[in-house]
Amino acid sequence: QVQLVESGGGLVQAGGSLRLSCAASGRTSSIYTMGWFRRVPGKDRDFIARISWTGGSTVYADSIKGRFTISRDNAKNTVYLQMNSLKPEDTAVYYCAAGGQTTWSYWGQGTQVTVSS
């Protein structure tokens, strides 16, 4: 089992920045990739970004490309999401996920990000 704990959410004005963190514990040797998703009430959870745990290759959703950056610190078993130029439409609950090559097996509890206009 892998446990994921997010932190760093909060309230920020439009144009501001936040950095989310996700600390993994447990059987972290089973992790192949980690990523971030977000959910707006009443809508499906949307993919934001993912990063390979070993090689560090990244993939981003078009909606946030150029504004958000995913990174990792293997020594700390932590993945980050740096969010710049935030917009009100970025308001959502952000979730960290971890998994193998084809499935997201583990999820964090989520952290609220609210961007005021």
MDTraj code that builds the backbone (N, CA, C; nanometers):
import mdtraj as md
import numpy as np

residues = "GLN VAL GLN LEU VAL GLU SER GLY GLY GLY LEU VAL GLN ALA GLY GLY SER LEU ARG LEU SER CYS ALA ALA SER GLY ARG THR SER SER ILE TYR THR MET GLY TRP PHE ARG ARG VAL PRO GLY LYS ASP ARG ASP PHE ILE ALA ARG ILE SER TRP THR GLY GLY SER THR VAL TYR ALA ASP SER ILE LYS GLY ARG PHE THR ILE SER ARG ASP ASN ALA LYS ASN THR VAL TYR LEU GLN MET ASN SER LEU LYS PRO GLU ASP THR ALA VAL TYR TYR CYS ALA ALA GLY GLY GLN THR THR TRP SER TYR TRP GLY GLN GLY THR GLN VAL THR VAL SER SER".split()
xyz = np.array([
    [0.0825, -0.1193, 0.0000],
    [0.0000, 0.0000, 0.0000],
    [0.0865, 0.1250, 0.0000],
    [0.0337, 0.2281, -0.0615],
    [0.1001, 0.3582, -0.0646],
    [0.0038, 0.4612, -0.0073],
    [0.0526, 0.5454, 0.0791],
    [-0.0275, 0.6538, 0.1343],
    [0.0223, 0.7861, 0.0760],
    [-0.0728, 0.8702, 0.0406],
    [-0.0412, 1.0003, -0.0190],
    [-0.1059, 1.1104, 0.0645],
    [-0.0292, 1.2123, 0.0979],
    [-0.0808, 1.3238, 0.1760],
    [-0.0463, 1.4537, 0.1051],
    [-0.1507, 1.5264, 0.0636],
    [-0.1305, 1.6546, -0.0045],
    [-0.1267, 1.7680, 0.0970],
    [-0.0621, 1.8749, 0.0574],
    [-0.0614, 1.9980, 0.1362],
    [-0.0336, 2.1150, 0.0429],
    [-0.0600, 2.2352, 0.0925],
    [-0.0259, 2.3548, 0.0174],
    [-0.1421, 2.4278, -0.0465],
    [-0.2620, 2.3725, -0.0352],
    [-0.3768, 2.4427, -0.0918],
    [-0.4116, 2.5661, -0.0113],
    [-0.5041, 2.6448, -0.0645],
    [-0.5462, 2.7646, 0.0063],
    [-0.6168, 2.8612, -0.0839],
    [-0.6283, 2.9843, -0.0360],
    [-0.6951, 3.0915, -0.1088],
    [-0.5902, 3.1867, -0.1646],
    [-0.6026, 3.2195, -0.2921],
    [-0.5073, 3.3089, -0.3574],
    [-0.5827, 3.3968, -0.4569],
    [-0.5321, 3.5153, -0.4793],
    [-0.5938, 3.6029, -0.5789],
    [-0.5521, 3.5611, -0.7194],
    [-0.6365, 3.5956, -0.8146],
    [-0.6053, 3.5674, -0.9543],
    [-0.4697, 3.6285, -0.9896],
    [-0.3901, 3.5522, -1.0632],
    [-0.2557, 3.5945, -1.0985],
    [-0.1493, 3.5490, -1.0009],
    [-0.1920, 3.4991, -0.8873],
    [-0.0992, 3.4547, -0.7847],
    [-0.0491, 3.3131, -0.8083],
    [0.0276, 3.2639, -0.7112],
    [0.0899, 3.1320, -0.7220],
    [0.0666, 3.0509, -0.5952],
    [0.0665, 2.9209, -0.6127],
    [0.0643, 2.8265, -0.5014],
    [0.1506, 2.7075, -0.5400],
    [0.2063, 2.6408, -0.4390],
    [0.2774, 2.5154, -0.4636],
    [0.2147, 2.4067, -0.3790],
    [0.1672, 2.3043, -0.4456],
    [0.1124, 2.1876, -0.3771],
    [0.2221, 2.0829, -0.3601],
    [0.2148, 2.0120, -0.2492],
    [0.3074, 1.9031, -0.2229],
    [0.2291, 1.7756, -0.1977],
    [0.2890, 1.6636, -0.2324],
    [0.2279, 1.5338, -0.2065],
    [0.3376, 1.4395, -0.1586],
    [0.3274, 1.4006, -0.0337],
    [0.4263, 1.3116, 0.0249],
    [0.3750, 1.1677, 0.0211],
    [0.4560, 1.0804, -0.0330],
    [0.4206, 0.9387, -0.0428],
    [0.4929, 0.8599, 0.0650],
    [0.4243, 0.7614, 0.1197],
    [0.4844, 0.6720, 0.2186],
    [0.4306, 0.5319, 0.1964],
    [0.4931, 0.4368, 0.2620],
    [0.4535, 0.2984, 0.2450],
    [0.5383, 0.2311, 0.1379],
    [0.4748, 0.1533, 0.0512],
    [0.5451, 0.0753, -0.0495],
    [0.5773, 0.1629, -0.1717],
    [0.6597, 0.2638, -0.1507],
    [0.6882, 0.3600, -0.2582],
    [0.7685, 0.2987, -0.3715],
    [0.8315, 0.1849, -0.3474],
    [0.9075, 0.1201, -0.4547],
    [0.8175, 0.0715, -0.5668],
    [0.6884, 0.0625, -0.5401],
    [0.5942, 0.0176, -0.6424],
    [0.5466, 0.1305, -0.7327],
    [0.5851, 0.2532, -0.7018],
    [0.5367, 0.3682, -0.7791],
    [0.6145, 0.3807, -0.9096],
    [0.5399, 0.3895, -1.0189],
    [0.6010, 0.4147, -1.1498],
    [0.5801, 0.5585, -1.1926],
    [0.4650, 0.6131, -1.1598],
    [0.4341, 0.7499, -1.1978],
    [0.3490, 0.8153, -1.0894],
    [0.3611, 0.9454, -1.0776],
    [0.2761, 1.0225, -0.9881],
    [0.2163, 1.1393, -1.0653],
    [0.1014, 1.1833, -1.0174],
    [0.0349, 1.2892, -1.0922],
    [-0.0599, 1.3696, -1.0072],
    [-0.1179, 1.4697, -1.0718],
    [-0.2163, 1.5572, -1.0094],
    [-0.3427, 1.5614, -1.0946],
    [-0.4536, 1.5617, -1.0251],
    [-0.5854, 1.5765, -1.0853],
    [-0.6591, 1.6854, -1.0091],
    [-0.7691, 1.7327, -1.0662],
    [-0.8525, 1.8263, -0.9922],
    [-0.9991, 1.7999, -1.0239],
    [-1.0840, 1.8378, -0.9276],
    [-1.2275, 1.8183, -0.9447],
    [-1.3021, 1.9420, -0.8992],
    [-1.3898, 1.9865, -0.9872],
    [-1.4825, 2.0940, -0.9563],
    [-1.6149, 2.0282, -0.9183],
    [-1.6841, 2.0786, -0.8156],
    [-1.8117, 2.0169, -0.7756],
    [-1.9059, 1.9994, -0.8938],
    [-1.9605, 1.8789, -0.9046],
    [-2.0556, 1.8508, -1.0102],
    [-1.9935, 1.8063, -1.1410],
    [-1.8603, 1.8006, -1.1439],
    [-1.7918, 1.7596, -1.2672],
    [-1.6986, 1.6418, -1.2394],
    [-1.6526, 1.5792, -1.3463],
    [-1.5595, 1.4687, -1.3337],
    [-1.4217, 1.5199, -1.2917],
    [-1.3451, 1.4284, -1.2370],
    [-1.2074, 1.4620, -1.2010],
    [-1.1247, 1.4717, -1.3280],
    [-1.0486, 1.5800, -1.3421],
    [-0.9696, 1.6063, -1.4625],
    [-0.8211, 1.5850, -1.4363],
    [-0.7540, 1.5278, -1.5346],
    [-0.6087, 1.5108, -1.5294],
    [-0.5405, 1.6463, -1.5438],
    [-0.4357, 1.6700, -1.4634],
    [-0.3585, 1.7927, -1.4710],
    [-0.2182, 1.7667, -1.5223],
    [-0.1464, 1.6784, -1.4562],
    [-0.0072, 1.6538, -1.4929],
    [0.0385, 1.5226, -1.4316],
    [0.1421, 1.4637, -1.4937],
    [0.2033, 1.3466, -1.4342],
    [0.3532, 1.3467, -1.4590],
    [0.4242, 1.2719, -1.3763],
    [0.5693, 1.2657, -1.3864],
    [0.6155, 1.1242, -1.3601],
    [0.7073, 1.0779, -1.4422],
    [0.7677, 0.9471, -1.4218],
    [0.8541, 0.9515, -1.2964],
    [0.8399, 0.8526, -1.2133],
    [0.9116, 0.8536, -1.0855],
    [1.0611, 0.8300, -1.1034],
    [1.1014, 0.7641, -1.2088],
    [1.2432, 0.7370, -1.2305],
    [1.3038, 0.8339, -1.3307],
    [1.2541, 0.8373, -1.4513],
    [1.3133, 0.9210, -1.5545],
    [1.2758, 1.0673, -1.5469],
    [1.1631, 1.0980, -1.4817],
    [1.1242, 1.2374, -1.4676],
    [1.0516, 1.2970, -1.5865],
    [1.0137, 1.2157, -1.6830],
    [0.9392, 1.2708, -1.7965],
    [0.8024, 1.3176, -1.7501],
    [0.7530, 1.4231, -1.8147],
    [0.6288, 1.4858, -1.7709],
    [0.5272, 1.4945, -1.8838],
    [0.4015, 1.4995, -1.8444],
    [0.2903, 1.5209, -1.9363],
    [0.1954, 1.6189, -1.8687],
    [0.1427, 1.7138, -1.9471],
    [0.0534, 1.8153, -1.8930],
    [-0.0766, 1.8227, -1.9722],
    [-0.1817, 1.8595, -1.9029],
    [-0.3066, 1.8901, -1.9707],
    [-0.2917, 2.0244, -2.0428],
    [-0.3577, 2.0375, -2.1556],
    [-0.3476, 2.1617, -2.2330],
    [-0.3966, 2.2823, -2.1534],
    [-0.4942, 2.2601, -2.0664],
    [-0.5557, 2.3717, -1.9946],
    [-0.4594, 2.4430, -1.8999],
    [-0.3551, 2.3774, -1.8578],
    [-0.2628, 2.4369, -1.7618],
    [-0.1199, 2.4455, -1.8140],
    [-0.0968, 2.4005, -1.9339],
    [0.0374, 2.3990, -1.9896],
    [0.0947, 2.5401, -1.9942],
    [0.2190, 2.5522, -1.9453],
    [0.2845, 2.6823, -1.9418],
    [0.2626, 2.7582, -1.8126],
    [0.1655, 2.7160, -1.7333],
    [0.1382, 2.7828, -1.6053],
    [0.1732, 2.6937, -1.4865],
    [0.1550, 2.5646, -1.4996],
    [0.1808, 2.4699, -1.3911],
    [0.3039, 2.3861, -1.4239],
    [0.3784, 2.3509, -1.3210],
    [0.4960, 2.2657, -1.3374],
    [0.4944, 2.1557, -1.2325],
    [0.5085, 2.0323, -1.2771],
    [0.5171, 1.9193, -1.1851],
    [0.6634, 1.8817, -1.1694],
    [0.7018, 1.8487, -1.0485],
    [0.8390, 1.8072, -1.0224],
    [0.8376, 1.7055, -0.9085],
    [0.9540, 1.6437, -0.8867],
    [0.9600, 1.5421, -0.7823],
    [1.0913, 1.5514, -0.7083],
    [1.0888, 1.5006, -0.5867],
    [1.2096, 1.4857, -0.5062],
    [1.2081, 1.3411, -0.4577],
    [1.2834, 1.2569, -0.5260],
    [1.2801, 1.1144, -0.4929],
    [1.3306, 1.0874, -0.3515],
    [1.4261, 1.1656, -0.3070],
    [1.4820, 1.1442, -0.1738],
    [1.3760, 1.1679, -0.0656],
    [1.2828, 1.2570, -0.0943],
    [1.1768, 1.2875, 0.0015],
    [1.0461, 1.2172, -0.0335],
    [1.0464, 1.1371, -0.1404],
    [0.9234, 1.0711, -0.1864],
    [0.8089, 1.1705, -0.2004],
    [0.8400, 1.2836, -0.2589],
    [0.7435, 1.3929, -0.2687],
    [0.7352, 1.4437, -0.4115],
    [0.6133, 1.4726, -0.4540],
    [0.5902, 1.5348, -0.5831],
    [0.5259, 1.6712, -0.5583],
    [0.5588, 1.7663, -0.6437],
    [0.5125, 1.9038, -0.6282],
    [0.4337, 1.9480, -0.7513],
    [0.3464, 2.0434, -0.7307],
    [0.2790, 2.1095, -0.8418],
    [0.2895, 2.2588, -0.8175],
    [0.3769, 2.3240, -0.8936],
    [0.3904, 2.4688, -0.8868],
    [0.2872, 2.5300, -0.9799],
    [0.2005, 2.6126, -0.9249],
    [0.0921, 2.6717, -1.0024],
    [0.1101, 2.8229, -1.0056],
    [0.1336, 2.8762, -1.1258],
    [0.1520, 3.0197, -1.1449],
    [0.0396, 3.0771, -1.2290],
    [0.0278, 3.2076, -1.2263],
    [-0.0749, 3.2771, -1.3057],
    [-0.2122, 3.2132, -1.2872],
    [-0.2478, 3.1917, -1.1630],
    [-0.3728, 3.1215, -1.1330],
    [-0.4934, 3.2029, -1.1761],
    [-0.5956, 3.1307, -1.2202],
    [-0.7195, 3.1899, -1.2676],
    [-0.8352, 3.1400, -1.1815],
    [-0.9447, 3.2140, -1.1752],
    [-1.0602, 3.1660, -1.0974],
    [-1.1075, 3.0277, -1.1411],
    [-1.0926, 2.9972, -1.2692],
    [-1.1355, 2.8653, -1.3170],
    [-1.0435, 2.7520, -1.2728],
    [-0.9320, 2.7849, -1.2084],
    [-0.8461, 2.6821, -1.1490],
    [-0.8974, 2.6376, -1.0125],
    [-0.9991, 2.7054, -0.9620],
    [-1.0560, 2.6677, -0.8327],
    [-1.1106, 2.5262, -0.8378],
    [-1.0638, 2.4423, -0.7463],
    [-1.1027, 2.3006, -0.7451],
    [-1.0390, 2.2336, -0.6243],
    [-1.0767, 2.1101, -0.6025],
    [-1.0036, 2.0239, -0.5101],
    [-0.8982, 1.9504, -0.5921],
    [-0.7747, 1.9603, -0.5476],
    [-0.6636, 1.8995, -0.6196],
    [-0.6226, 1.7700, -0.5494],
    [-0.6074, 1.6663, -0.6293],
    [-0.5743, 1.5340, -0.5778],
    [-0.4406, 1.4869, -0.6332],
    [-0.3638, 1.4261, -0.5474],
    [-0.2411, 1.3589, -0.5861],
    [-0.2729, 1.2124, -0.6122],
    [-0.2052, 1.1528, -0.7090],
    [-0.2259, 1.0119, -0.7402],
    [-0.0925, 0.9462, -0.7705],
    [-0.0898, 0.8154, -0.7481],
    [0.0299, 0.7367, -0.7775],
    [-0.0130, 0.6029, -0.8353],
    [0.0724, 0.5489, -0.9227],
    [0.0352, 0.4218, -0.9794],
    [0.1438, 0.3602, -1.0637],
    [0.1030, 0.2543, -1.1358],
    [0.1928, 0.1853, -1.2249],
    [0.1882, 0.2470, -1.3632],
    [0.2175, 0.1665, -1.4623],
    [0.2275, 0.2190, -1.5979],
    [0.0912, 0.2459, -1.6607],
    [-0.0121, 0.1775, -1.6138],
    [-0.1414, 0.1912, -1.6805],
    [-0.2560, 0.2295, -1.5890],
    [-0.2371, 0.2268, -1.4596],
    [-0.3479, 0.2559, -1.3685],
    [-0.3028, 0.3463, -1.2547],
    [-0.3963, 0.4290, -1.2094],
    [-0.3739, 0.5092, -1.0896],
    [-0.4317, 0.4313, -0.9722],
    [-0.3421, 0.3814, -0.8877],
    [-0.3849, 0.2895, -0.7828],
    [-0.4095, 0.3575, -0.6488],
    [-0.3452, 0.4696, -0.6281],
    [-0.3515, 0.5337, -0.4968],
    [-0.3855, 0.6814, -0.5129],
    [-0.4653, 0.7306, -0.4167],
    [-0.5108, 0.8684, -0.4224],
    [-0.4956, 0.9352, -0.2857],
    [-0.4645, 1.0635, -0.2880],
    [-0.4640, 1.1412, -0.1657],
    [-0.6043, 1.1873, -0.1318],
    [-0.6153, 1.2596, -0.0211],
    [-0.7466, 1.3022, 0.0266],
    [-0.7935, 1.4310, -0.0399],
    [-0.7043, 1.4992, -0.1068],
    [-0.7397, 1.6217, -0.1767],
    [-0.7096, 1.7457, -0.0954],
    [-0.6796, 1.8540, -0.1649],
    [-0.6568, 1.9826, -0.1010],
    [-0.7268, 2.0907, -0.1828],
    [-0.7967, 2.1795, -0.1131],
    [-0.8768, 2.2816, -0.1806],
    [-0.7893, 2.3970, -0.2263],
    [-0.8075, 2.4366, -0.3508],
    [-0.7453, 2.5568, -0.4051],
    [-0.8576, 2.6500, -0.4512],
    [-0.8575, 2.7708, -0.3985],
    [-0.9584, 2.8690, -0.4349],
    [-0.8894, 2.9933, -0.4875],
    [-0.9259, 3.0337, -0.6089],
    [-0.8668, 3.1520, -0.6715],
    [-0.9748, 3.2581, -0.6828],
    [-0.9535, 3.3693, -0.6158],
    [-1.0519, 3.4777, -0.6177],
    [-1.0218, 3.5741, -0.7311],
    [-1.1264, 3.6332, -0.7858],
    [-1.1096, 3.7263, -0.8982],
    [-1.0920, 3.8684, -0.8500],
])
top = md.Topology()
chain = top.add_chain()
for i, resn in enumerate(residues, 1):
    res = top.add_residue(resn, chain, resSeq=i)
    for name in ("N", "CA", "C"):
        top.add_atom(name, md.element.get_by_symbol(name[0]), res)
traj = md.Trajectory(xyz[None], top)
